[in-house]
Amino acid sequence: MKSRRLLKNIQRGFTLIELMIVVAIIGILAAVALPAYNDYTTRAQVAEAVELLGGLKGAVAAYGYENSSWPTMVTSSSTVAATNIVATLSGKYATVTPSVTGTFPSGIIKATMQAGQASSEIVGLATTNGGQTWNCSSGNGVTTVDKKWLPQACK
């Protein structure tokens, strides 16, 4: 008889304090994980801009070597002339500015971020040797994106 009464008094399930502790732990984990995830997605968005610019490097450098000047980039194939390169490059998160600034052999091509934490920031590729090498680091005088978001190749 006494053992039956003890079984009825045994607690089943979770107490309120245990559930509150679990919720607090999940909150702490989320507070750490969300900023890290936001930085991760921003790095991916900036990498898209660098890739868009990378597709332009070869054509711009080849034109520069042949003509000892930078090409005029246009955004519509209907206005193409011998001195033009069609450069309508837009991704989901970045748009390339259709121009090369500078006097050959020094030049800069830029992409402007369109969305995310780096919105309105600029990723730029700079060269001082006619396009043999390009620099996209935050110290090149063009790139305004925070260094922590730049791809490894730009650091």
C-alpha positions as CSV (number, residue, x, y, z in Angstrom):
1,M,0.0,0.0,0.0
2,K,2.8,2.4,0.9
3,S,4.7,1.7,-2.3
4,R,1.6,2.6,-4.4
5,R,1.3,5.9,-2.7
6,L,5.0,6.7,-3.4
7,L,4.6,6.0,-7.1
8,K,1.7,8.4,-7.3
9,N,3.9,11.2,-5.9
10,I,6.7,10.7,-8.4
11,Q,7.1,13.7,-10.7
12,R,6.5,13.2,-14.4
13,G,7.5,15.7,-17.2
14,F,9.5,18.9,-16.9
15,T,9.2,21.6,-14.4
16,L,8.7,25.2,-15.4
17,I,12.3,26.1,-14.3
18,E,13.8,23.4,-16.5
19,L,11.9,24.7,-19.5
20,M,13.0,28.2,-18.8
21,I,16.6,27.1,-18.6
22,V,16.3,25.4,-22.0
23,V,14.7,28.6,-23.6
24,A,17.5,30.7,-22.1
25,I,20.2,28.4,-23.6
26,I,18.5,28.5,-27.0
27,G,18.4,32.3,-26.8
28,I,22.1,32.6,-26.0
29,L,23.0,30.3,-28.9
30,A,20.8,32.3,-31.3
31,A,22.4,35.5,-30.1
32,V,25.8,34.2,-31.1
33,A,24.8,32.4,-34.3
34,L,22.8,35.1,-36.0
35,P,25.6,37.7,-36.3
36,A,28.0,35.1,-37.5
37,Y,25.5,34.0,-40.1
38,N,24.9,37.6,-41.3
39,D,28.7,38.0,-41.7
40,Y,28.8,34.8,-43.7
41,T,26.1,35.8,-46.1
42,T,27.6,39.3,-46.6
43,R,31.0,37.7,-47.4
44,A,29.2,35.6,-50.1
45,Q,27.6,38.7,-51.5
46,V,30.9,40.6,-51.7
47,A,32.5,37.5,-53.3
48,E,29.8,37.8,-56.0
49,A,31.0,41.4,-56.8
50,V,34.6,40.2,-57.0
51,E,33.6,37.5,-59.4
52,L,31.7,39.9,-61.6
53,L,34.8,42.1,-61.8
54,G,37.0,39.1,-62.4
55,G,35.1,38.4,-65.6
56,L,36.0,41.8,-66.9
57,K,39.7,41.8,-66.0
58,G,40.8,39.8,-69.1
59,A,38.9,41.8,-71.7
60,V,39.9,45.1,-70.2
61,A,43.6,44.1,-70.0
62,A,43.6,42.6,-73.5
63,Y,42.2,45.8,-74.9
64,G,44.7,47.9,-73.0
65,Y,47.7,45.9,-74.3
66,E,46.4,46.2,-77.9
67,N,45.5,49.9,-77.8
68,S,47.6,51.4,-74.9
69,S,44.4,52.8,-73.5
70,W,41.4,51.6,-71.6
71,P,38.2,50.7,-73.5
72,T,35.0,52.6,-73.2
73,M,32.5,50.2,-71.6
74,V,28.9,50.5,-72.8
75,T,25.7,49.0,-71.3
76,S,23.9,48.2,-74.6
77,S,25.1,46.1,-77.4
78,S,23.3,48.4,-79.9
79,T,26.0,51.2,-79.4
80,V,29.1,49.0,-79.7
81,A,32.0,50.5,-81.6
82,A,35.6,49.2,-82.1
83,T,36.6,51.0,-78.9
84,N,33.8,49.7,-76.8
85,I,33.3,46.7,-74.5
86,V,29.8,45.7,-73.6
87,A,29.8,45.6,-69.8
88,T,26.3,45.1,-68.5
89,L,27.2,43.0,-65.4
90,S,24.7,42.8,-62.7
91,G,24.3,40.1,-60.1
92,K,21.8,39.6,-57.4
93,Y,23.8,41.7,-54.9
94,A,26.2,43.8,-57.0
95,T,26.3,45.9,-60.2
96,V,29.5,46.7,-62.1
97,T,30.0,50.4,-62.9
98,P,30.5,50.4,-66.7
99,S,33.8,52.3,-66.9
100,V,37.5,52.1,-66.4
101,T,38.9,55.1,-64.6
102,G,42.5,56.1,-64.7
103,T,45.1,56.6,-67.5
104,F,46.6,53.4,-69.0
105,P,48.5,51.5,-67.5
106,S,46.9,52.5,-64.2
107,G,43.2,51.8,-64.0
108,I,40.2,50.9,-61.7
109,I,37.0,49.0,-62.3
110,K,34.3,49.0,-59.7
111,A,31.2,47.2,-58.5
112,T,28.7,48.7,-56.2
113,M,26.9,46.5,-53.7
114,Q,23.1,46.6,-54.0
115,A,21.8,44.7,-51.0
116,G,22.7,43.3,-47.6
117,Q,24.9,44.7,-44.9
118,A,27.4,46.0,-47.4
119,S,24.8,47.9,-49.5
120,S,26.1,50.9,-51.3
121,E,29.7,49.9,-50.5
122,I,32.2,49.7,-53.4
123,V,34.5,46.8,-54.4
124,G,37.2,47.9,-56.8
125,L,40.0,46.3,-58.7
126,A,43.0,48.5,-59.2
127,T,46.0,47.9,-61.5
128,T,49.1,49.9,-62.0
129,N,50.7,47.7,-64.7
130,G,48.1,47.5,-67.5
131,G,46.1,44.7,-66.0
132,Q,48.9,42.1,-65.4
133,T,47.9,42.2,-61.7
134,W,44.8,43.5,-60.0
135,N,44.4,44.5,-56.4
136,C,41.0,44.3,-54.6
137,S,42.2,44.9,-51.0
138,S,40.6,47.5,-48.8
139,G,43.9,49.4,-49.0
140,N,43.8,50.0,-52.8
141,G,42.0,53.4,-52.4
142,V,38.8,52.2,-54.1
143,T,37.3,49.4,-52.1
144,T,35.1,50.6,-49.2
145,V,33.8,47.2,-48.1
146,D,34.9,46.2,-44.6
147,K,38.0,44.0,-44.7
148,K,36.2,41.2,-42.8
149,W,33.8,40.7,-45.7
150,L,36.4,40.6,-48.5
151,P,37.3,37.2,-50.0
152,Q,40.7,35.7,-49.0
153,A,42.2,36.7,-52.3
154,C,41.6,40.4,-51.5
155,K,43.1,40.5,-48.1
